[in-house]
Amino acid sequence: MCGICGYYGLDDENLLRKMTDAIKHRGPDDVGFFLDQDVGLGMRRLSIIDLITGKQPIHNEDESIWIVYNGEIYNFRELRLSLEKIGHRFYTNSDTEVIIHAYEEFGENCVNKLRGMFAFAIWDSKDKKLFLARDRLGIKPLYYGIINGKLFFGSEIKSILQYEACKPQINVSAIHDYLSYLYIPAPKTIFKGIHKLPPAHILRFKNGKVTIKKYWDLTFPEQKNNGESFYIKKTRELLEESVRLRMISDVPIGVYLSGGIDSSTITGLMSKISDQPVKTFTVGFNDEEFSELKYARCVSDYFDTDHHEYIVEADAFKLLPKIVMQHDEPFGNATSIIHYLISEQIRKNVKVALSGAGGDEMFAGYPKYIGMRLAGYYCKIPRVIRKNLIEKILYSLPESRKETDYVRWGKLFVNAASLSPPERFYSMSSYFSEKEKYELYSKGLKNNNFEDSFKFMIELFDSTPVNDFERQSFYTEVKSFLPYNVLEYTDKTSMAASLEARVPFLDHKLVEFSASVPYSIKLKGYNMKYLLKKAVKDLLPKKILKRKKMGFNPPTGLWLERDLKDLIDEYLSKETVEQRGYFNYEYIDKLLKEHRSGKKNLGVKIWIFICLEEWQRIYMDDFNPSKFLNEMARR
């Protein structure tokens, strides 16, 4: 596990060192460089596999091809054996070197041979080509930019910003998307001229030209009547294999344990494989409505794990500047702060931790999937009853600050129910609608001809190779919320703590199998994760199998109202908002008053603005690369 960076079209060793210094947190164990005329490759290493000889950059036999790489390839031993049989010779025991020889043998198609998480850059001196690749699901990040005809890349944007000719300029169209999603979908970033390489894509830079190509996609095989037992058995087999592969390590391993079915499944399978008690780590809150500590303890007791738990208070939000610096972009999911805190605690004990991320996407674990299914029935109720009775009563009820706020969920549902399937999915997955955004914008921002943020979702729906809304929703979730929200905070906050997070639910073979499963088995009636629960029925305590769904979310709305008033007063004052010039202060003030009145829980919407303001202070107000490096080191 590492951080990587580099350039093509420049000869500046000092810059390369600054680029690697900017991501030292991703790899505090080692640093490595390769320079060849106008090419520079840099890496920071977190030593996990082949601790002695795995130093990067790594080359082929004649040193004509070099690589820097971030990730883990779980089938590298099998690949190595097959490559050795056809004449390739290795000088390390690392998975990194396997990629180099796979590239020699298969060219750019080498990515299809890899099973794992990865982002890498290969310099092919014979072909005068820089080749970048990102894993299928987007577990590992990769950014790039063309600046003055030169290509720059990095695991984090902060590496690219070390090039002084790269003056940070805001991409206002990205703000438009951020307000909808909490994140900015690829290929955009918040910075003009800097882009995300989308998951499952490769990039070739040759003769000053960038070529980008998708190398993998989800397919949906024709539905077969295999029977429920087949899918249950196959799910269990793939999960066991995936966990076993992700326990390959030359350093100790732990697990993020929330007490939900996903992380409990990972813990249970690890316990079956390991001959030592599994190290489990849990975070909780004093407010029991939001805390899963009792469920995590139940799982820990059941599997006799070496358990560690931590309580998070509202003062955790003092970490906001650090977290914004780690993300490089505005990121509106407050879970990021909590995930960093637990990652920081885990890192005191182990270097690697397995996570249940992706389980909800693979096995229909979000309440909105029930909402999507219920919508058709709701719309059969006469409109006059819906509008004048059900919705009138619902909108008269105040929202609560609780995790299980059925009033807020109900309002979200009735707003979306009558829409078309893709519009319904967008409505249930977004925060500010297009109408709300234009009410929010200042006169100056309204003059921008923004592309509707809904277009991102509709294009994913339309590109799904099947035509039923449940599987279209699955495909869209895997291509949007999963990489740009869940995996974004999983990677950035774990690496901020110099911890490697592995995600067994996102082994691409398991993901491909999930796409083949009839949706009626994933979501049976209104029973979320039906298939997963059946697959681990004999593994987990009944209390965990039957517990209600909880999100891994801090009580943001409650804390903003009770403990973080000063933060709101500073970041969302009339003076601050008007000085930025993006938003209509009266609209923001209305949101604040509605939240404080207790009628609505607008904690997430308010947090969106706070994160954006902090980002502007760090990256746009007198940004200086050297000063930024010093600030990173201090934090």
N, C-alpha and C positions, 0 to 999 in steps of 0.2 A: 504494500500500500504506500502510495507516494503522492506528491504533487509534482506536476510536470509543467514546463513552459519552454518557450523558445521563439525563434524567428528565422525568416529566410529573406535575404536581401540586405544584410547588414553585417558588419564585423566589429562587434563591441562587447568584449569580454566583461567589462565593468557593468554594462547594462544587464547582461545575462545573470551576473551575480546578484544584482538588485532584484531582478525578476524572481529568482529563487528565494532570496531573503524574504520577499513579500508573502511567501507561502511556507515558511519554515514550520508553522504549526502542523502542516500536513505530513511532515517528515522530519522530526527533530534528530533522528539517529545518524543521518549521513547526508552529504551533498555531492553532486556529481555534475560534470560539464563535458560537452563535446563541442569543439569549434573547428570548422573547416571552411576556409574562405568566407563566404557570405551566409553560412548556416551556423546557428547556435542552438544547442539542445541543453536544457537544464532540468534537474530533478532534486527533490528533497525526499528522503527515504524514511519510512516507518518500517523497520525490519520485522517481518512476520515469517517468511519462508526463506530458506537458504541464508541464514544469518551471516555466514562467513564469506561466501563467494558471490553473493547476489548483488553486488554493487553495480549501480547504473551510472552512465549509459552503457549498454551492452551491444556487442557487434557480432557479425558473422565471421566465418573462418578467415576471409581475406580482408576484413575490416572495411569493406565497401558499403556495408549497410549498418546503420546504427539506430538504436531505439531508446526512447524514454517512455515509461509506462506506469500507469496508475491502476491498480486493481488486483484481482486474483483470478487465475484461470484454474478451474477445479479439475479439468481433465488433462492437465499438462503432462502428467506422467505417461498416460497412454499415447498422447500425441508425440512425445519425445521418442518412445520406443518405435513407433511407426516411422518417424523421420530418420532415426538411426539405422533402421533396416535398409533404407534407400541411400545411405551414404553420408548423412549429415553428422558432423562432429561437434560436440559440446564442450565448453570449458567451465561451465557453472552447473549448479543443480537447481537453478531458478526457473520459474514459469516464464519470466521475461525472455530468456533466450529461446524458449520454444516458439514464441511469436515471431522472432527474427527468422528462424529456419522455416516456419510455416509460410512466412511471406516469400522467402526464396523459392519455396516449392510451388506454392499456389498463387502467388501474386496477391493482388488486392482481395481475392476471394478467401484469403486466409481467415478473415473474420468469421466466416461460416463454420470454421472448424473449432472455434473457441467456445467453451462453456464456462461462463462466469460473468464477472463485472469488469469492465475495462474502459480506459481512455488512453490512447497511445499515439505517439508521433514517430514515424520512421523516416529517416533520411537515406535515400537511395542515391549514392553518389554516381553510379554508372548511368542511371536514367535522369539524373539532375531533378529529382522529384522529392517533395515533402508530402508524406501520406499520413493523414490523421483518421482516427476511427473512434467511435463511441459505441458502447454496448447496446444490446437490443432494447432493453427497457429504460435506459437512461439512469442507471444506478450511479454511474460516475459522470461528473460534469466535464464539459470541454467547450471553451470559448475561443473565438478567433476574430481577427480584424485585419483589414487591408488598410495600411496607413502609408501614404506617400509611395505606393507601389510595393511596399514590403508587407509580408505576412507575419503576424504575431499570433501566438496561441498560448493558452494556459488553462490549468485546472480551475483557476479563479481569475476574475477580471482584473483584480488588483495587480497581477503580474504584468498584464498588457499596459496598464496605466503607468508603469514605471518608465515607459518610453516617453521622454519629455515632449516630443512632437504630438503626442496623443493627449490633447487638451480635453478634459471631460466636458462634453456637451450633452444636454438632456434631450432625449427622444420623447417629445410630448405625446406621441401616439401610443407609447408604452404606458404612460399614465392612464390613458383611456382604458387599456386592457387591465391594468393593475386594479383599478377601481371595481372592475367587474369580478375578477377572479382571486384577488389577494396576491397573485403572482403575474409574471410576464411570460407568455408562452413563446417558445422558439418559432422562428429564428431571431426574434427581437430580443434586445436587452434595453435597459433604461438609457444606455449610452449610444449616441450616434456613432456609427461606424464599427461597433463591436457587436458580434452575433453569437448566439448559442448554436453549436452543431446539434441538430435534433438527434434523439435516440435512434439507433439502428441506421445511422448514416456514416458514410465515409467522405473524406475531403481530399482532393488531389490538388496540389499547387505546383504548376510546372509552366515554364516560359511566361511567368507573370500572370497566369490565368488560373482561377479557382473553378474546380468542377466538383459538385456535390451530388452524391447518389445514395439512394436508399438501398440497403442490402438485405433487409428482412422485414417481414410484416406478419401480422396475425392472419391466419386463414381459418375458415369455418367449414370443416368437412361436412358432407351430407349427413344429416342426423340418422343414426342407426338405432334400431330397437335392441340395444345391448342388454337392457335390464338394469335396474338400480344397483344390484349387487356388483356388477362389473365396474361401474363408476366408483363405488365405495372402495372396492379393493384396489383399483388402479390409483386412486387419490392417495391412499395410505402408502402404497409402494413408492410413489414418486416423492412424497413428503419425507419418508424415511431416507431415501437415497439422497435427496437434496440436503437434508440436515447432516447426514454422514459426510458428504463432500465438503460442507462448510465447516466441519470440525477439523479439517486438515490444517495444521499450524505447527510451527516450531516454538510458539509462545503460548502462555495460558489463555483460556477462552472463558467468557461469561455469557449471560443472556439478559436482555432487557425484559423484565417481567412486569406486565401491568395487571395481570389477573384476568384479562380477557381471554377468549378462546384461542386467538392466534398465538400470542406469546406463551400461553400455557401449553399449547400443542408443541411448540418448539422446545420448551423446557422438558416436557415429558419424553420427547424423542431423544433429546440429548442425554437425559438420565438413563435411558435404556442402553445407549451406546457407550457412555463414559464409565470407567471403573472407579472414578472419584466423584464425590458430591459436586453437582453443578453449581457454579457461582451465579446467583440470581440477584438482580438489582431492581429496586422499585422506588418510584417517587409518588408522594401523596400530598394532600392538602389538609389543613385543620378542619375545613368545611367538608363534612362527610358526604354531602350531596355530590361533590366532585371527586372524592377520593376513592381509589380502588385498593387501598392497602389491605383491607380484610380479605379480599379475594386473592391477592398475591400471597398473603400469608397461608391461605388455604392450600394453594398450589405448592408453596415451599414445604409445608408440613407433609403433604401427600407424597412428594418425591424426595423428601429429606435433603433439601438443597442447603448450600452455604449462603444464607440469605442476608441481604443488606437493604435497608430502606431509609429514605430521606424525606423530610417534610419541607415543602416549599412555601414561603411566605410572600406577601405582596411586594416586599422589598427586592424580590428577584428581578423586578422590572428595572432596577438600577443597571442591569446588564444590557439594557437596550442598545447603547452605543457600540458595545463589543459585538453584539449579535448582528447589528446592521453592517458593521465592518466585515463580518464574516460572509454575509450574503452578497455584498457588493451592490445589490439592488434593493429597492423597497420590497419587503416581504411581509404580508399582513397577517400571517398565522402566528398567534402568540404562543402556540405550542413549541415553536422554535426555541424560546428561552428555556422552557421546562426541559426540552430534550437536551439542550446544552448542559444544564445543571446535572442531570442524571449521567450524561456522558462523562462529565468531569469527575464525578464520583467513581464511576466504573473504571476510569483510566488509572485511578490510584491502586487498583487491584489487578487489572488485566489489560492487555493491549488490543484484544479482539472481543466483540460481543455480537451475538446473533440477535436479530430483531424480527418481530412479527409483521413488519411493514409489508403491505401488499395483500394480506389475507382478505381484507374487506373487498378489494377489487376483484380478486380471483373467485370469491365464493358468495358474492351478493350480500355484503355485510352492512350496507348503509340503509337507514330508514327510507331514503328517497326512492329506493327500488320498490318498496311497498307502495309508496305514493304513486309511482308511475303506473303500477298495476291497478290501484284503486281508482285512478282518475276516470277510466272509462265508465265504471259503475256510477261514480258520483255525477257524471254528466248526464246520466239517464234520469236523474231526479229533475222534475219540472223546474225550469229556470226561475219562475216566480218564487218557488219555495227556497231554492238555493240563495237567491239574492235578497229576498225580503225576510227570510227567517233565519236560515243557517248562518249565512255570512254576516247578516246584520248583528246577530247575537255574538258571533265570534269576534267581530271587530270592536264590540263594546267591552270586551274583557281585557284586563291588563295583562301584560306579559310579566313573567317572573325572571329572576336571576338564576334559577335552577338549571341544572344540566338537562333535566327532563321537562322542558317547558312546552307542554302540549299545545298551549294557546299559540305560541309563536310558530310551531310546526304546522298547526292547523291553518294559520294564515298563509304560510308559504304554500301549502297544498292547494287551497282554494284559488290562490292567485295563478297557479300553474295548471290546474286540472283541465281547463277548457282549451288549452293551447295545443298545437300540434306536437307530436312526440319530441322532435328536436328542440322546439321552443320550450316545452315543458322541462326537458332535461336541463337546458340552459338556465331557466328560471329557478330551478331547484339547486343549481350549482353556482350561482352568481350572487353578488351582493348589491351593487348599484345597477339598476336597469339603465338602458339608453336614455329614457325620458328623465330619470333622476339625475343622470350625469349632466345633461344639458341645463337642468335647473340649478345644479351645483356650480357649473363653470362660470368664471368671470366673463365679461364681454370679450376680452382679448382671446381667451381660450376657445370661446364659441366660434371664433372666426376660422379655426382649423377645420379642415374637411376630414374629420376622423372617419375611418372605416368602422362600421358597426362591429363591436366585439363579438357579437353573436356569430359572425361569419366564421370565426375559428372553429366553433362547435359544429355548425351546420356542414362545413366542409368535411369534418371527421365523420359525422353521421352519413353523409352522402358517399364517402369513400369506403365505408364498411362493406365487405364483400357479401353481405347478406341483407335481406330486407325485412327484418322484424325488429321492433323498437327495443326489445330487451337486450338482444345481442348487439345492436347498434350502440346502446347505452354502455355495455361492457367494453366494446372497442374504444368508444370515445373516452371513457374513464381511464383506460390504460394509456391512452395517448395524450391525456391532458392533466387531470388532477394528480395522477400517480407520479409522473416524472417531475412536474413543475411545482408541486406542492409537497407531497409526502416524501419523495426521494430527495428533493431540494433540501428540506430541513434535516433529513436523516444524514445526508452526506456532510453538509456544511457545519452542522453543530457537533457531530462526532469528530470530524477532522479538526475542528477548532480545539478540541480537547486531546488531539493526537491519538484518537481511538478509531480502530477500523470496525465499521458496522457491516455485518453480512446479512443478507435477506433471503432466507430459504424459500419463501413463498414465490419469489421471482426468478427461480431457475427457469430458463426459457422452455425447457421440456415440460415442466409443470404448467407454465402459462399456455403453451400450445395445447396441452391436454384440456385445460380449463375451457378453452375456446370450442372444444369438440363436445363438451358436456351439454345436454339439453338444459335450458334455463329453468325448466320446471323442476329439475332435481336440485339445482343450486338454491332456488327460492321456491320451496314447496308450499303452495298456498300463500300464507303470509309468514312463514317460518324462515327467517334469514339464516343463511349458512347451513341449510339442512344437510347438504352433502358432506361438508366438513365435519359437522357434529356426528354424523353417522360413521364417518371414517375414523374418528378418534373416540368413539363411544366407550371402548374398553380401556382407553388410556387415561382419561381425565376424570376427576371427581364429578359426581352428578351436580353438585352445587355450581360448578363452573359451566357445565353444559346447559344448565337451565337459567343462568343469570341473565338479566336484561342487558342490552347493549349500552355501553357508555363510551363516549369519545374521550380521547386522551387530550383533554382541553383544560386549561386553567380557568378559574372563575373571573374572566376578564371583565365582564359587565359589572359584577359585584365589586371588584377591586377598583375599577375606574370611578365608581360612585362613592366608595368608602375610603379607600387608602391612597388613591392616585389623583386626587383633585388638583394638587399642585402641578402635576405633569400636564394635565389638560389646560390649566391656566397659562402655563408657559408656552406650550407647543401650539395651542389653538386659540391664542388671544387674537383680538381684532387686528392689532398691530402686526402680528406675525403673519396672519393669513393674507392681509391686504398687501403687505410688503412682498410676499411671494408672487402675488398677482394671478394665481391660477384659479382660485375659487371665490365664490360669492360668500362672504362671511355670514350674511343673514341666514343662508341655508344651513351652514355648519352650526350656527348658534341655535337654530330650530332643532337640529338633531340632539344637541347637548341638553336642551330644555326638556325634550321628550324623554330622553334617557333618565334624567334626574327626577322627572315626575313619577317614574315608576310605571308609566303606561306602556312603555316599550323597552325592550332590552336591545340597545343599539351598540353594545360594547365592541363588537367586531368592526362595525363601520367607523366608530371613533378611533379604534386602534389603527385602522388603515391610514388615517391622516397623521397620526402620531409617528408612525414608522416612516412615512414619506417625508415629514419634516426633519426627522433625525438624519435620514439619508442625505437630504439636501445640505444639512449642516456639515456633514463629514466629507461628502464628495463634490459639492458644488461651491461651497463658500471658501474661496481662496485655497483650493486644493493644490498641494505641493507634494510631488512624489517622495522626496527625501523626508519631509516632515511626516508624511503618512507612514513611512517605514518605521520611523522612530516611535510613532504613536502605536503601531502594531506591536512593536517590541515591548513597549511599556505595558500594554494591556495583556 
